Amino acid sequence: MQLTLNDFDCKDAPPKWIPQEKWEDILALSVLPGPLDSLCVHLAQNSESWKAWYKSDYPEREPLPLSSSAGEEGMTTGKNEIKRKYFYCNQQHLIHFHILTFINVF
């Protein structure tokens, strides 16, 4: 089954700057209950903010482009999980950095 934004009642278009394969990963993450629920909708509706974060030199040091408006409490409380999952899905080239960060933390 192929998920689309229509499955989340979203009329926005998928962000063109996210490769299709990675977008499909984000769609799959978006059906999980919890802070990742409907992440794809937030990305589609706030594409330029997410793109600026993604393209920044050190996105792992930048705050996530999440708003605290009503209905997004789950996303704002799960920022670390969202950041980790987003990196995993979209920035495979930084996996070495994240492994070293994990090792240094523990």
C-alpha positions in Angstrom: 0.0 0.0 0.0 1.4 3.4 -1.0 0.7 6.2 1.5 0.1 9.7 0.4 -0.7 13.0 2.0 -4.4 12.4 1.1 -4.3 9.6 3.7 -3.7 12.3 6.3 -6.4 14.6 5.0 -3.8 17.0 3.7 -4.2 18.9 0.5 -0.6 20.3 0.4 1.9 18.9 -2.1 4.9 16.8 -0.9 8.0 18.9 -0.6 10.0 18.8 -3.8 13.4 19.1 -2.1 12.9 15.7 -0.3 13.8 12.7 -2.5 10.8 10.4 -3.2 12.4 7.4 -1.3 13.0 9.5 1.8 9.5 11.0 1.5 8.0 7.5 1.6 10.0 6.8 4.8 8.6 10.0 6.3 5.1 8.9 5.4 5.7 5.6 7.0 6.9 7.3 10.2 3.9 9.5 10.2 1.5 6.7 10.8 3.2 5.8 14.1 1.4 6.9 17.2 3.1 9.5 19.4 5.3 12.5 18.5 5.8 11.4 14.9 2.1 11.2 14.2 1.4 13.2 11.0 4.9 14.5 10.7 4.5 14.4 6.9 1.6 16.9 7.2 3.8 19.3 9.2 6.6 19.0 6.7 4.3 19.6 3.8 2.6 22.6 5.4 5.9 24.1 6.6 8.2 23.0 3.8 10.3 26.2 3.6 11.1 26.2 7.3 12.0 22.5 7.3 14.1 23.0 4.1 16.0 25.9 5.7 16.7 23.7 8.8 17.7 20.7 6.7 20.1 22.8 4.5 21.7 24.5 7.5 25.4 23.8 8.1 24.7 22.2 11.5 21.0 21.2 11.6 21.7 19.0 14.7 22.4 22.2 16.6 19.4 24.2 15.3 16.0 24.1 16.9 13.4 22.1 14.9 10.9 24.2 12.9 8.0 23.2 15.1 5.4 25.5 16.3 3.6 25.2 19.6 0.1 25.8 18.2 -2.8 23.8 19.4 -2.8 20.3 18.0 0.9 19.9 17.8 1.7 19.2 21.5 2.8 15.7 20.7 5.3 16.9 18.2 6.8 19.6 20.5 7.2 17.2 23.3 9.0 14.6 21.2 11.6 16.9 19.6 14.5 14.6 20.2 12.8 11.6 18.8 11.7 13.6 15.7 15.1 15.0 15.2 16.7 11.5 15.4 14.1 9.9 13.1 14.3 12.8 10.6 18.1 12.5 10.4 17.8 8.8 10.0 15.3 9.1 7.1 16.8 12.1 5.3 20.5 12.5 6.1 22.1 9.2 5.8 25.4 10.9 4.9 25.5 12.1 8.6 25.2 8.6 10.1 28.9 8.6 11.0 28.5 11.8 12.9 25.5 10.5 14.8 27.2 7.3 15.7 30.2 9.2 17.1 27.8 11.5 19.0 26.0 8.5 20.4 29.3 6.9 21.5 30.5 10.2 23.1 27.3 10.6 25.0 27.5 7.1 26.5 
